[in-house]
Amino acid sequence: MNIKDHDGTANFVPGTVLDIHHISADQLAMLGMEEIAFVKPVMTEQGPAFAIHAADGTPMAIATNATLAAAAIVQNDMKPSLVH
């Protein structure tokens, strides 16, 4: 079950069951948005760093090392996932 926001995007209603066989691209993009963030090694002007992204790929922050990036994610009540 989902509810559409005023902009037409779907939001999941907590406690409902999602049938993954009938999921839209918008719903797929929203999966894990508030629970999961991923860390990806990147190169910046200052050298190697680790970018923190929301589950849908939206950039959220950057850290100097993977441990610091994971700690920042955990501090925000999310689960870190490393992408390489």
mmCIF file of the N, C-alpha and C atoms, coordinates in Angstrom:
data_MODEL
# 
_entry.id   MODEL 
# 
loop_
_atom_site.group_PDB 
_atom_site.id 
_atom_site.type_symbol 
_atom_site.label_atom_id 
_atom_site.label_alt_id 
_atom_site.label_comp_id 
_atom_site.label_asym_id 
_atom_site.label_entity_id 
_atom_site.label_seq_id 
_atom_site.pdbx_PDB_ins_code 
_atom_site.Cartn_x 
_atom_site.Cartn_y 
_atom_site.Cartn_z 
_atom_site.occupancy 
_atom_site.B_iso_or_equiv 
_atom_site.pdbx_formal_charge 
_atom_site.auth_seq_id 
_atom_site.auth_comp_id 
_atom_site.auth_asym_id 
_atom_site.auth_atom_id 
_atom_site.pdbx_PDB_model_num 
ATOM 1   N N  . MET A 1 1  ? 0.846  -1.170 0.000   1.00 0.00 ? 1  MET A N  1 
ATOM 2   C CA . MET A 1 1  ? 0.000  0.000  0.000   1.00 0.00 ? 1  MET A CA 1 
ATOM 3   C C  . MET A 1 1  ? 0.892  1.233  0.000   1.00 0.00 ? 1  MET A C  1 
ATOM 4   N N  . ASN A 1 2  ? 0.534  2.252  -0.748  1.00 0.00 ? 2  ASN A N  1 
ATOM 5   C CA . ASN A 1 2  ? 1.281  3.496  -0.723  1.00 0.00 ? 2  ASN A CA 1 
ATOM 6   C C  . ASN A 1 2  ? 0.320  4.658  -0.852  1.00 0.00 ? 2  ASN A C  1 
ATOM 7   N N  . ILE A 1 3  ? 0.834  5.806  -0.505  1.00 0.00 ? 3  ILE A N  1 
ATOM 8   C CA . ILE A 1 3  ? 0.078  7.052  -0.599  1.00 0.00 ? 3  ILE A CA 1 
ATOM 9   C C  . ILE A 1 3  ? 0.870  7.975  -1.503  1.00 0.00 ? 3  ILE A C  1 
ATOM 10  N N  . LYS A 1 4  ? 0.192  8.657  -2.394  1.00 0.00 ? 4  LYS A N  1 
ATOM 11  C CA . LYS A 1 4  ? 0.886  9.591  -3.286  1.00 0.00 ? 4  LYS A CA 1 
ATOM 12  C C  . LYS A 1 4  ? 0.954  10.975 -2.647  1.00 0.00 ? 4  LYS A C  1 
ATOM 13  N N  . ASP A 1 5  ? 2.156  11.572 -2.678  1.00 0.00 ? 5  ASP A N  1 
ATOM 14  C CA . ASP A 1 5  ? 2.335  12.943 -2.213  1.00 0.00 ? 5  ASP A CA 1 
ATOM 15  C C  . ASP A 1 5  ? 1.721  13.901 -3.224  1.00 0.00 ? 5  ASP A C  1 
ATOM 16  N N  . HIS A 1 6  ? 1.702  15.188 -2.848  1.00 0.00 ? 6  HIS A N  1 
ATOM 17  C CA . HIS A 1 6  ? 1.156  16.201 -3.738  1.00 0.00 ? 6  HIS A CA 1 
ATOM 18  C C  . HIS A 1 6  ? 1.905  16.287 -5.063  1.00 0.00 ? 6  HIS A C  1 
ATOM 19  N N  . ASP A 1 7  ? 3.159  15.838 -5.078  1.00 0.00 ? 7  ASP A N  1 
ATOM 20  C CA . ASP A 1 7  ? 3.926  15.878 -6.318  1.00 0.00 ? 7  ASP A CA 1 
ATOM 21  C C  . ASP A 1 7  ? 3.808  14.584 -7.123  1.00 0.00 ? 7  ASP A C  1 
ATOM 22  N N  . GLY A 1 8  ? 2.983  13.637 -6.633  1.00 0.00 ? 8  GLY A N  1 
ATOM 23  C CA . GLY A 1 8  ? 2.747  12.404 -7.362  1.00 0.00 ? 8  GLY A CA 1 
ATOM 24  C C  . GLY A 1 8  ? 3.685  11.264 -7.026  1.00 0.00 ? 8  GLY A C  1 
ATOM 25  N N  . THR A 1 9  ? 4.696  11.503 -6.162  1.00 0.00 ? 9  THR A N  1 
ATOM 26  C CA . THR A 1 9  ? 5.594  10.427 -5.797  1.00 0.00 ? 9  THR A CA 1 
ATOM 27  C C  . THR A 1 9  ? 4.948  9.532  -4.757  1.00 0.00 ? 9  THR A C  1 
ATOM 28  N N  . ALA A 1 10 ? 5.309  8.265  -4.799  1.00 0.00 ? 10 ALA A N  1 
ATOM 29  C CA . ALA A 1 10 ? 4.717  7.290  -3.876  1.00 0.00 ? 10 ALA A CA 1 
ATOM 30  C C  . ALA A 1 10 ? 5.545  7.196  -2.602  1.00 0.00 ? 10 ALA A C  1 
ATOM 31  N N  . ASN A 1 11 ? 4.865  7.135  -1.466  1.00 0.00 ? 11 ASN A N  1 
ATOM 32  C CA . ASN A 1 11 ? 5.504  6.900  -0.180  1.00 0.00 ? 11 ASN A CA 1 
ATOM 33  C C  . ASN A 1 11 ? 4.906  5.650  0.418   1.00 0.00 ? 11 ASN A C  1 
ATOM 34  N N  . PHE A 1 12 ? 5.731  4.854  1.070   1.00 0.00 ? 12 PHE A N  1 
ATOM 35  C CA . PHE A 1 12 ? 5.258  3.631  1.674   1.00 0.00 ? 12 PHE A CA 1 
ATOM 36  C C  . PHE A 1 12 ? 4.615  3.919  3.012   1.00 0.00 ? 12 PHE A C  1 
ATOM 37  N N  . VAL A 1 13 ? 3.564  3.210  3.298   1.00 0.00 ? 13 VAL A N  1 
ATOM 38  C CA . VAL A 1 13 ? 2.879  3.315  4.579   1.00 0.00 ? 13 VAL A CA 1 
ATOM 39  C C  . VAL A 1 13 ? 3.481  2.255  5.492   1.00 0.00 ? 13 VAL A C  1 
ATOM 40  N N  . PRO A 1 14 ? 4.034  2.667  6.657   1.00 0.00 ? 14 PRO A N  1 
ATOM 41  C CA . PRO A 1 14 ? 4.652  1.689  7.560   1.00 0.00 ? 14 PRO A CA 1 
ATOM 42  C C  . PRO A 1 14 ? 3.672  0.588  7.942   1.00 0.00 ? 14 PRO A C  1 
ATOM 43  N N  . GLY A 1 15 ? 4.198  -0.632 8.033   1.00 0.00 ? 15 GLY A N  1 
ATOM 44  C CA . GLY A 1 15 ? 3.383  -1.763 8.437   1.00 0.00 ? 15 GLY A CA 1 
ATOM 45  C C  . GLY A 1 15 ? 2.627  -2.433 7.308   1.00 0.00 ? 15 GLY A C  1 
ATOM 46  N N  . THR A 1 16 ? 2.796  -1.945 6.090   1.00 0.00 ? 16 THR A N  1 
ATOM 47  C CA . THR A 1 16 ? 2.104  -2.565 4.961   1.00 0.00 ? 16 THR A CA 1 
ATOM 48  C C  . THR A 1 16 ? 3.055  -3.510 4.237   1.00 0.00 ? 16 THR A C  1 
ATOM 49  N N  . VAL A 1 17 ? 2.505  -4.389 3.442   1.00 0.00 ? 17 VAL A N  1 
ATOM 50  C CA . VAL A 1 17 ? 3.296  -5.356 2.682   1.00 0.00 ? 17 VAL A CA 1 
ATOM 51  C C  . VAL A 1 17 ? 3.426  -4.852 1.257   1.00 0.00 ? 17 VAL A C  1 
ATOM 52  N N  . LEU A 1 18 ? 4.642  -4.915 0.745   1.00 0.00 ? 18 LEU A N  1 
ATOM 53  C CA . LEU A 1 18 ? 4.917  -4.463 -0.617  1.00 0.00 ? 18 LEU A CA 1 
ATOM 54  C C  . LEU A 1 18 ? 5.074  -5.677 -1.524  1.00 0.00 ? 18 LEU A C  1 
ATOM 55  N N  . ASP A 1 19 ? 4.314  -5.740 -2.589  1.00 0.00 ? 19 ASP A N  1 
ATOM 56  C CA . ASP A 1 19 ? 4.437  -6.807 -3.576  1.00 0.00 ? 19 ASP A CA 1 
ATOM 57  C C  . ASP A 1 19 ? 5.501  -6.378 -4.583  1.00 0.00 ? 19 ASP A C  1 
ATOM 58  N N  . ILE A 1 20 ? 6.691  -6.985 -4.481  1.00 0.00 ? 20 ILE A N  1 
ATOM 59  C CA . ILE A 1 20 ? 7.790  -6.560 -5.348  1.00 0.00 ? 20 ILE A CA 1 
ATOM 60  C C  . ILE A 1 20 ? 7.563  -6.895 -6.814  1.00 0.00 ? 20 ILE A C  1 
ATOM 61  N N  . HIS A 1 21 ? 6.572  -7.716 -7.114  1.00 0.00 ? 21 HIS A N  1 
ATOM 62  C CA . HIS A 1 21 ? 6.261  -8.038 -8.501  1.00 0.00 ? 21 HIS A CA 1 
ATOM 63  C C  . HIS A 1 21 ? 5.531  -6.893 -9.197  1.00 0.00 ? 21 HIS A C  1 
ATOM 64  N N  . HIS A 1 22 ? 4.997  -5.971 -8.410  1.00 0.00 ? 22 HIS A N  1 
ATOM 65  C CA . HIS A 1 22 ? 4.223  -4.854 -8.962  1.00 0.00 ? 22 HIS A CA 1 
ATOM 66  C C  . HIS A 1 22 ? 4.751  -3.518 -8.429  1.00 0.00 ? 22 HIS A C  1 
ATOM 67  N N  . ILE A 1 23 ? 6.051  -3.368 -8.427  1.00 0.00 ? 23 ILE A N  1 
ATOM 68  C CA . ILE A 1 23 ? 6.670  -2.153 -7.889  1.00 0.00 ? 23 ILE A CA 1 
ATOM 69  C C  . ILE A 1 23 ? 7.019  -1.201 -9.037  1.00 0.00 ? 23 ILE A C  1 
ATOM 70  N N  . SER A 1 24 ? 6.757  0.069  -8.811  1.00 0.00 ? 24 SER A N  1 
ATOM 71  C CA . SER A 1 24 ? 7.088  1.070  -9.832  1.00 0.00 ? 24 SER A CA 1 
ATOM 72  C C  . SER A 1 24 ? 8.537  1.518  -9.655  1.00 0.00 ? 24 SER A C  1 
ATOM 73  N N  . ALA A 1 25 ? 9.064  2.194  -10.646 1.00 0.00 ? 25 ALA A N  1 
ATOM 74  C CA . ALA A 1 25 ? 10.423 2.726  -10.563 1.00 0.00 ? 25 ALA A CA 1 
ATOM 75  C C  . ALA A 1 25 ? 10.543 3.726  -9.413  1.00 0.00 ? 25 ALA A C  1 
ATOM 76  N N  . ASP A 1 26 ? 9.516  4.541  -9.201  1.00 0.00 ? 26 ASP A N  1 
ATOM 77  C CA . ASP A 1 26 ? 9.526  5.502  -8.093  1.00 0.00 ? 26 ASP A CA 1 
ATOM 78  C C  . ASP A 1 26 ? 9.552  4.792  -6.750  1.00 0.00 ? 26 ASP A C  1 
ATOM 79  N N  . GLN A 1 27 ? 8.765  3.728  -6.623  1.00 0.00 ? 27 GLN A N  1 
ATOM 80  C CA . GLN A 1 27 ? 8.744  2.973  -5.371  1.00 0.00 ? 27 GLN A CA 1 
ATOM 81  C C  . GLN A 1 27 ? 10.091 2.294  -5.139  1.00 0.00 ? 27 GLN A C  1 
ATOM 82  N N  . LEU A 1 28 ? 10.690 1.752  -6.177  1.00 0.00 ? 28 LEU A N  1 
ATOM 83  C CA . LEU A 1 28 ? 11.990 1.115  -6.058  1.00 0.00 ? 28 LEU A CA 1 
ATOM 84  C C  . LEU A 1 28 ? 13.033 2.117  -5.582  1.00 0.00 ? 28 LEU A C  1 
ATOM 85  N N  . ALA A 1 29 ? 12.989 3.325  -6.123  1.00 0.00 ? 29 ALA A N  1 
ATOM 86  C CA . ALA A 1 29 ? 13.941 4.362  -5.730  1.00 0.00 ? 29 ALA A CA 1 
ATOM 87  C C  . ALA A 1 29 ? 13.776 4.751  -4.259  1.00 0.00 ? 29 ALA A C  1 
ATOM 88  N N  . MET A 1 30 ? 12.565 4.617  -3.741  1.00 0.00 ? 30 MET A N  1 
ATOM 89  C CA . MET A 1 30 ? 12.301 5.004  -2.350  1.00 0.00 ? 30 MET A CA 1 
ATOM 90  C C  . MET A 1 30 ? 12.682 3.918  -1.341  1.00 0.00 ? 30 MET A C  1 
ATOM 91  N N  . LEU A 1 31 ? 12.884 2.677  -1.806  1.00 0.00 ? 31 LEU A N  1 
ATOM 92  C CA . LEU A 1 31 ? 13.217 1.598  -0.877  1.00 0.00 ? 31 LEU A CA 1 
ATOM 93  C C  . LEU A 1 31 ? 14.510 1.900  -0.137  1.00 0.00 ? 31 LEU A C  1 
ATOM 94  N N  . GLY A 1 32 ? 14.459 1.870  1.152   1.00 0.00 ? 32 GLY A N  1 
ATOM 95  C CA . GLY A 1 32 ? 15.638 2.084  1.972   1.00 0.00 ? 32 GLY A CA 1 
ATOM 96  C C  . GLY A 1 32 ? 16.076 3.524  2.124   1.00 0.00 ? 32 GLY A C  1 
ATOM 97  N N  . MET A 1 33 ? 15.339 4.468  1.579   1.00 0.00 ? 33 MET A N  1 
ATOM 98  C CA . MET A 1 33 ? 15.755 5.869  1.599   1.00 0.00 ? 33 MET A CA 1 
ATOM 99  C C  . MET A 1 33 ? 16.074 6.385  2.997   1.00 0.00 ? 33 MET A C  1 
ATOM 100 N N  . GLU A 1 34 ? 15.319 5.971  3.985   1.00 0.00 ? 34 GLU A N  1 
ATOM 101 C CA . GLU A 1 34 ? 15.540 6.479  5.331   1.00 0.00 ? 34 GLU A CA 1 
ATOM 102 C C  . GLU A 1 34 ? 16.301 5.487  6.194   1.00 0.00 ? 34 GLU A C  1 
ATOM 103 N N  . GLU A 1 35 ? 16.654 4.318  5.652   1.00 0.00 ? 35 GLU A N  1 
ATOM 104 C CA . GLU A 1 35 ? 17.326 3.304  6.440   1.00 0.00 ? 35 GLU A CA 1 
ATOM 105 C C  . GLU A 1 35 ? 18.749 2.992  5.986   1.00 0.00 ? 35 GLU A C  1 
ATOM 106 N N  . ILE A 1 36 ? 19.024 3.205  4.707   1.00 0.00 ? 36 ILE A N  1 
ATOM 107 C CA . ILE A 1 36 ? 20.307 2.776  4.145   1.00 0.00 ? 36 ILE A CA 1 
ATOM 108 C C  . ILE A 1 36 ? 21.001 3.946  3.452   1.00 0.00 ? 36 ILE A C  1 
ATOM 109 N N  . ALA A 1 37 ? 22.306 4.035  3.678   1.00 0.00 ? 37 ALA A N  1 
ATOM 110 C CA . ALA A 1 37 ? 23.142 4.975  2.925   1.00 0.00 ? 37 ALA A CA 1 
ATOM 111 C C  . ALA A 1 37 ? 24.357 4.182  2.454   1.00 0.00 ? 37 ALA A C  1 
ATOM 112 N N  . PHE A 1 38 ? 24.912 4.558  1.320   1.00 0.00 ? 38 PHE A N  1 
ATOM 113 C CA . PHE A 1 38 ? 26.086 3.841  0.872   1.00 0.00 ? 38 PHE A CA 1 
ATOM 114 C C  . PHE A 1 38 ? 27.291 4.756  0.772   1.00 0.00 ? 38 PHE A C  1 
ATOM 115 N N  . VAL A 1 39 ? 28.449 4.134  0.941   1.00 0.00 ? 39 VAL A N  1 
ATOM 116 C CA . VAL A 1 39 ? 29.739 4.826  0.916   1.00 0.00 ? 39 VAL A CA 1 
ATOM 117 C C  . VAL A 1 39 ? 30.464 4.391  -0.345  1.00 0.00 ? 39 VAL A C  1 
ATOM 118 N N  . LYS A 1 40 ? 30.988 5.368  -1.055  1.00 0.00 ? 40 LYS A N  1 
ATOM 119 C CA . LYS A 1 40 ? 31.659 5.081  -2.313  1.00 0.00 ? 40 LYS A CA 1 
ATOM 120 C C  . LYS A 1 40 ? 32.984 5.838  -2.349  1.00 0.00 ? 40 LYS A C  1 
ATOM 121 N N  . PRO A 1 41 ? 34.095 5.154  -2.634  1.00 0.00 ? 41 PRO A N  1 
ATOM 122 C CA . PRO A 1 41 ? 35.375 5.855  -2.763  1.00 0.00 ? 41 PRO A CA 1 
ATOM 123 C C  . PRO A 1 41 ? 35.337 6.822  -3.954  1.00 0.00 ? 41 PRO A C  1 
ATOM 124 N N  . VAL A 1 42 ? 35.823 8.027  -3.732  1.00 0.00 ? 42 VAL A N  1 
ATOM 125 C CA . VAL A 1 42 ? 35.860 9.044  -4.782  1.00 0.00 ? 42 VAL A CA 1 
ATOM 126 C C  . VAL A 1 42 ? 37.196 9.776  -4.736  1.00 0.00 ? 42 VAL A C  1 
ATOM 127 N N  . MET A 1 43 ? 37.494 10.478 -5.804  1.00 0.00 ? 43 MET A N  1 
ATOM 128 C CA . MET A 1 43 ? 38.693 11.314 -5.843  1.00 0.00 ? 43 MET A CA 1 
ATOM 129 C C  . MET A 1 43 ? 38.249 12.774 -5.841  1.00 0.00 ? 43 MET A C  1 
ATOM 130 N N  . THR A 1 44 ? 38.769 13.559 -4.915  1.00 0.00 ? 44 THR A N  1 
ATOM 131 C CA . THR A 1 44 ? 38.445 14.981 -4.827  1.00 0.00 ? 44 THR A CA 1 
ATOM 132 C C  . THR A 1 44 ? 39.683 15.800 -5.149  1.00 0.00 ? 44 THR A C  1 
ATOM 133 N N  . GLU A 1 45 ? 39.552 17.108 -5.170  1.00 0.00 ? 45 GLU A N  1 
ATOM 134 C CA . GLU A 1 45 ? 40.711 17.981 -5.401  1.00 0.00 ? 45 GLU A CA 1 
ATOM 135 C C  . GLU A 1 45 ? 41.743 17.832 -4.294  1.00 0.00 ? 45 GLU A C  1 
ATOM 136 N N  . GLN A 1 46 ? 41.283 17.431 -3.100  1.00 0.00 ? 46 GLN A N  1 
ATOM 137 C CA . GLN A 1 46 ? 42.185 17.234 -1.961  1.00 0.00 ? 46 GLN A CA 1 
ATOM 138 C C  . GLN A 1 46 ? 42.721 15.813 -1.880  1.00 0.00 ? 46 GLN A C  1 
ATOM 139 N N  . GLY A 1 47 ? 42.325 14.939 -2.795  1.00 0.00 ? 47 GLY A N  1 
ATOM 140 C CA . GLY A 1 47 ? 42.790 13.554 -2.797  1.00 0.00 ? 47 GLY A CA 1 
ATOM 141 C C  . GLY A 1 47 ? 41.645 12.583 -2.588  1.00 0.00 ? 47 GLY A C  1 
ATOM 142 N N  . PRO A 1 48 ? 41.990 11.325 -2.260  1.00 0.00 ? 48 PRO A N  1 
ATOM 143 C CA . PRO A 1 48 ? 40.961 10.310 -2.070  1.00 0.00 ? 48 PRO A CA 1 
ATOM 144 C C  . PRO A 1 48 ? 40.034 10.646 -0.897  1.00 0.00 ? 48 PRO A C  1 
ATOM 145 N N  . ALA A 1 49 ? 38.757 10.294 -1.057  1.00 0.00 ? 49 ALA A N  1 
ATOM 146 C CA . ALA A 1 49 ? 37.761 10.529 -0.010  1.00 0.00 ? 49 ALA A CA 1 
ATOM 147 C C  . ALA A 1 49 ? 36.662 9.487  -0.166  1.00 0.00 ? 49 ALA A C  1 
ATOM 148 N N  . PHE A 1 50 ? 35.662 9.580  0.689   1.00 0.00 ? 50 PHE A N  1 
ATOM 149 C CA . PHE A 1 50 ? 34.541 8.640  0.645   1.00 0.00 ? 50 PHE A CA 1 
ATOM 150 C C  . PHE A 1 50 ? 33.243 9.420  0.644   1.00 0.00 ? 50 PHE A C  1 
ATOM 151 N N  . ALA A 1 51 ? 32.482 9.276  -0.434  1.00 0.00 ? 51 ALA A N  1 
ATOM 152 C CA . ALA A 1 51 ? 31.205 9.972  -0.579  1.00 0.00 ? 51 ALA A CA 1 
ATOM 153 C C  . ALA A 1 51 ? 30.113 9.152  0.080   1.00 0.00 ? 51 ALA A C  1 
ATOM 154 N N  . ILE A 1 52 ? 29.190 9.847  0.763   1.00 0.00 ? 52 ILE A N  1 
ATOM 155 C CA . ILE A 1 52 ? 28.032 9.213  1.385   1.00 0.00 ? 52 ILE A CA 1 
ATOM 156 C C  . ILE A 1 52 ? 26.817 9.581  0.551   1.00 0.00 ? 52 ILE A C  1 
ATOM 157 N N  . HIS A 1 53 ? 26.070 8.556  0.130   1.00 0.00 ? 53 HIS A N  1 
ATOM 158 C CA . HIS A 1 53 ? 24.894 8.753  -0.720  1.00 0.00 ? 53 HIS A CA 1 
ATOM 159 C C  . HIS A 1 53 ? 23.670 8.102  -0.086  1.00 0.00 ? 53 HIS A C  1 
ATOM 160 N N  . ALA A 1 54 ? 22.501 8.690  -0.315  1.00 0.00 ? 54 ALA A N  1 
ATOM 161 C CA . ALA A 1 54 ? 21.241 8.070  0.087   1.00 0.00 ? 54 ALA A CA 1 
ATOM 162 C C  . ALA A 1 54 ? 21.014 6.843  -0.784  1.00 0.00 ? 54 ALA A C  1 
ATOM 163 N N  . ALA A 1 55 ? 20.063 6.009  -0.405  1.00 0.00 ? 55 ALA A N  1 
ATOM 164 C CA . ALA A 1 55 ? 19.788 4.772  -1.145  1.00 0.00 ? 55 ALA A CA 1 
ATOM 165 C C  . ALA A 1 55 ? 19.478 5.023  -2.616  1.00 0.00 ? 55 ALA A C  1 
ATOM 166 N N  . ASP A 1 56 ? 18.917 6.197  -2.935  1.00 0.00 ? 56 ASP A N  1 
ATOM 167 C CA . ASP A 1 56 ? 18.587 6.496  -4.339  1.00 0.00 ? 56 ASP A CA 1 
ATOM 168 C C  . ASP A 1 56 ? 19.740 7.135  -5.105  1.00 0.00 ? 56 ASP A C  1 
ATOM 169 N N  . GLY A 1 57 ? 20.900 7.281  -4.434  1.00 0.00 ? 57 GLY A N  1 
ATOM 170 C CA . GLY A 1 57 ? 22.072 7.857  -5.094  1.00 0.00 ? 57 GLY A CA 1 
ATOM 171 C C  . GLY A 1 57 ? 22.283 9.333  -4.836  1.00 0.00 ? 57 GLY A C  1 
ATOM 172 N N  . THR A 1 58 ? 21.378 9.979  -4.114  1.00 0.00 ? 58 THR A N  1 
ATOM 173 C CA . THR A 1 58 ? 21.520 11.397 -3.806  1.00 0.00 ? 58 THR A CA 1 
ATOM 174 C C  . THR A 1 58 ? 22.739 11.617 -2.917  1.00 0.00 ? 58 THR A C  1 
ATOM 175 N N  . PRO A 1 59 ? 23.692 12.470 -3.326  1.00 0.00 ? 59 PRO A N  1 
ATOM 176 C CA . PRO A 1 59 ? 24.859 12.744 -2.484  1.00 0.00 ? 59 PRO A CA 1 
ATOM 177 C C  . PRO A 1 59 ? 24.434 13.442 -1.190  1.00 0.00 ? 59 PRO A C  1 
ATOM 178 N N  . MET A 1 60 ? 25.005 12.988 -0.055  1.00 0.00 ? 60 MET A N  1 
ATOM 179 C CA . MET A 1 60 ? 24.652 13.589 1.231   1.00 0.00 ? 60 MET A CA 1 
ATOM 180 C C  . MET A 1 60 ? 25.846 14.215 1.943   1.00 0.00 ? 60 MET A C  1 
ATOM 181 N N  . ALA A 1 61 ? 27.020 13.609 1.832   1.00 0.00 ? 61 ALA A N  1 
ATOM 182 C CA . ALA A 1 61 ? 28.195 14.127 2.547   1.00 0.00 ? 61 ALA A CA 1 
ATOM 183 C C  . ALA A 1 61 ? 29.445 13.477 1.977   1.00 0.00 ? 61 ALA A C  1 
ATOM 184 N N  . ILE A 1 62 ? 30.589 13.938 2.489   1.00 0.00 ? 62 ILE A N  1 
ATOM 185 C CA . ILE A 1 62 ? 31.867 13.355 2.095   1.00 0.00 ? 62 ILE A CA 1 
ATOM 186 C C  . ILE A 1 62 ? 32.728 13.250 3.354   1.00 0.00 ? 62 ILE A C  1 
ATOM 187 N N  . ALA A 1 63 ? 33.526 12.190 3.433   1.00 0.00 ? 63 ALA A N  1 
ATOM 188 C CA . ALA A 1 63 ? 34.385 11.959 4.598   1.00 0.00 ? 63 ALA A CA 1 
ATOM 189 C C  . ALA A 1 63 ? 35.792 11.630 4.112   1.00 0.00 ? 63 ALA A C  1 
ATOM 190 N N  . THR A 1 64 ? 36.747 11.796 5.009   1.00 0.00 ? 64 THR A N  1 
ATOM 191 C CA . THR A 1 64 ? 38.146 11.544 4.645   1.00 0.00 ? 64 THR A CA 1 
ATOM 192 C C  . THR A 1 64 ? 38.498 10.064 4.628   1.00 0.00 ? 64 THR A C  1 
ATOM 193 N N  . ASN A 1 65 ? 37.710 9.231  5.343   1.00 0.00 ? 65 ASN A N  1 
ATOM 194 C CA . ASN A 1 65 ? 37.963 7.787  5.310   1.00 0.00 ? 65 ASN A CA 1 
ATOM 195 C C  . ASN A 1 65 ? 36.659 7.015  5.475   1.00 0.00 ? 65 ASN A C  1 
ATOM 196 N N  . ALA A 1 66 ? 36.695 5.732  5.135   1.00 0.00 ? 66 ALA A N  1 
ATOM 197 C CA . ALA A 1 66 ? 35.485 4.900  5.144   1.00 0.00 ? 66 ALA A CA 1 
ATOM 198 C C  . ALA A 1 66 ? 34.924 4.727  6.549   1.00 0.00 ? 66 ALA A C  1 
ATOM 199 N N  . THR A 1 67 ? 35.796 4.646  7.552   1.00 0.00 ? 67 THR A N  1 
ATOM 200 C CA . THR A 1 67 ? 35.339 4.477  8.934   1.00 0.00 ? 67 THR A CA 1 
ATOM 201 C C  . THR A 1 67 ? 34.554 5.688  9.394   1.00 0.00 ? 67 THR A C  1 
ATOM 202 N N  . LEU A 1 68 ? 35.048 6.868  9.090   1.00 0.00 ? 68 LEU A N  1 
ATOM 203 C CA . LEU A 1 68 ? 34.354 8.108  9.450   1.00 0.00 ? 68 LEU A CA 1 
ATOM 204 C C  . LEU A 1 68 ? 33.018 8.209  8.708   1.00 0.00 ? 68 LEU A C  1 
ATOM 205 N N  . ALA A 1 69 ? 33.001 7.816  7.451   1.00 0.00 ? 69 ALA A N  1 
ATOM 206 C CA . ALA A 1 69 ? 31.760 7.846  6.672   1.00 0.00 ? 69 ALA A CA 1 
ATOM 207 C C  . ALA A 1 69 ? 30.726 6.902  7.281   1.00 0.00 ? 69 ALA A C  1 
ATOM 208 N N  . ALA A 1 70 ? 31.145 5.682  7.622   1.00 0.00 ? 70 ALA A N  1 
ATOM 209 C CA . ALA A 1 70 ? 30.225 4.716  8.231   1.00 0.00 ? 70 ALA A CA 1 
ATOM 210 C C  . ALA A 1 70 ? 29.724 5.219  9.577   1.00 0.00 ? 70 ALA A C  1 
ATOM 211 N N  . ALA A 1 71 ? 30.599 5.833  10.371  1.00 0.00 ? 71 ALA A N  1 
ATOM 212 C CA . ALA A 1 71 ? 30.192 6.366  11.677  1.00 0.00 ? 71 ALA A CA 1 
ATOM 213 C C  . ALA A 1 71 ? 29.151 7.474  11.512  1.00 0.00 ? 71 ALA A C  1 
ATOM 214 N N  . ALA A 1 72 ? 29.324 8.315  10.513  1.00 0.00 ? 72 ALA A N  1 
ATOM 215 C CA . ALA A 1 72 ? 28.357 9.395  10.265  1.00 0.00 ? 72 ALA A CA 1 
ATOM 216 C C  . ALA A 1 72 ? 26.995 8.816  9.894   1.00 0.00 ? 72 ALA A C  1 
ATOM 217 N N  . ILE A 1 73 ? 27.001 7.756  9.112   1.00 0.00 ? 73 ILE A N  1 
ATOM 218 C CA . ILE A 1 73 ? 25.747 7.115  8.717   1.00 0.00 ? 73 ILE A CA 1 
ATOM 219 C C  . ILE A 1 73 ? 25.053 6.513  9.931   1.00 0.00 ? 73 ILE A C  1 
ATOM 220 N N  . VAL A 1 74 ? 25.806 5.785  10.756  1.00 0.00 ? 74 VAL A N  1 
ATOM 221 C CA . VAL A 1 74 ? 25.241 5.160  11.956  1.00 0.00 ? 74 VAL A CA 1 
ATOM 222 C C  . VAL A 1 74 ? 24.713 6.220  12.915  1.00 0.00 ? 74 VAL A C  1 
ATOM 223 N N  . GLN A 1 75 ? 25.435 7.339  13.059  1.00 0.00 ? 75 GLN A N  1 
ATOM 224 C CA . GLN A 1 75 ? 24.986 8.437  13.929  1.00 0.00 ? 75 GLN A CA 1 
ATOM 225 C C  . GLN A 1 75 ? 23.632 8.975  13.499  1.00 0.00 ? 75 GLN A C  1 
ATOM 226 N N  . ASN A 1 76 ? 23.306 8.833  12.237  1.00 0.00 ? 76 ASN A N  1 
ATOM 227 C CA . ASN A 1 76 ? 22.033 9.311  11.715  1.00 0.00 ? 76 ASN A CA 1 
ATOM 228 C C  . ASN A 1 76 ? 21.000 8.201  11.595  1.00 0.00 ? 76 ASN A C  1 
ATOM 229 N N  . ASP A 1 77 ? 21.193 7.131  12.408  1.00 0.00 ? 77 ASP A N  1 
ATOM 230 C CA . ASP A 1 77 ? 20.259 6.010  12.498  1.00 0.00 ? 77 ASP A CA 1 
ATOM 231 C C  . ASP A 1 77 ? 20.003 5.320  11.166  1.00 0.00 ? 77 ASP A C  1 
ATOM 232 N N  . MET A 1 78 ? 21.054 5.225  10.374  1.00 0.00 ? 78 MET A N  1 
ATOM 233 C CA . MET A 1 78 ? 20.961 4.516  9.096   1.00 0.00 ? 78 MET A CA 1 
ATOM 234 C C  . MET A 1 78 ? 21.976 3.389  9.104   1.00 0.00 ? 78 MET A C  1 
ATOM 235 N N  . LYS A 1 79 ? 21.864 2.479  8.138   1.00 0.00 ? 79 LYS A N  1 
ATOM 236 C CA . LYS A 1 79 ? 22.804 1.372  7.996   1.00 0.00 ? 79 LYS A CA 1 
ATOM 237 C C  . LYS A 1 79 ? 23.742 1.662  6.829   1.00 0.00 ? 79 LYS A C  1 
ATOM 238 N N  . PRO A 1 80 ? 25.062 1.591  7.065   1.00 0.00 ? 80 PRO A N  1 
ATOM 239 C CA . PRO A 1 80 ? 26.005 1.841  5.967   1.00 0.00 ? 80 PRO A CA 1 
ATOM 240 C C  . PRO A 1 80 ? 26.179 0.628  5.060   1.00 0.00 ? 80 PRO A C  1 
ATOM 241 N N  . SER A 1 81 ? 26.416 0.891  3.788   1.00 0.00 ? 81 SER A N  1 
ATOM 242 C CA . SER A 1 81 ? 26.707 -0.151 2.807   1.00 0.00 ? 81 SER A CA 1 
ATOM 243 C C  . SER A 1 81 ? 27.831 0.379  1.923   1.00 0.00 ? 81 SER A C  1 
ATOM 244 N N  . LEU A 1 82 ? 28.863 -0.434 1.737   1.00 0.00 ? 82 LEU A N  1 
ATOM 245 C CA . LEU A 1 82 ? 30.015 -0.017 0.942   1.00 0.00 ? 82 LEU A CA 1 
ATOM 246 C C  . LEU A 1 82 ? 29.797 -0.404 -0.523  1.00 0.00 ? 82 LEU A C  1 
ATOM 247 N N  . VAL A 1 83 ? 29.997 0.543  -1.415  1.00 0.00 ? 83 VAL A N  1 
ATOM 248 C CA . VAL A 1 83 ? 29.908 0.287  -2.851  1.00 0.00 ? 83 VAL A CA 1 
ATOM 249 C C  . VAL A 1 83 ? 31.300 0.455  -3.421  1.00 0.00 ? 83 VAL A C  1 
ATOM 250 N N  . HIS A 1 84 ? 31.742 -0.554 -4.188  1.00 0.00 ? 84 HIS A N  1 
ATOM 251 C CA . HIS A 1 84 ? 33.079 -0.461 -4.787  1.00 0.00 ? 84 HIS A CA 1 
ATOM 252 C C  . HIS A 1 84 ? 33.085 -1.010 -6.172  1.00 0.00 ? 84 HIS A C  1 
# 
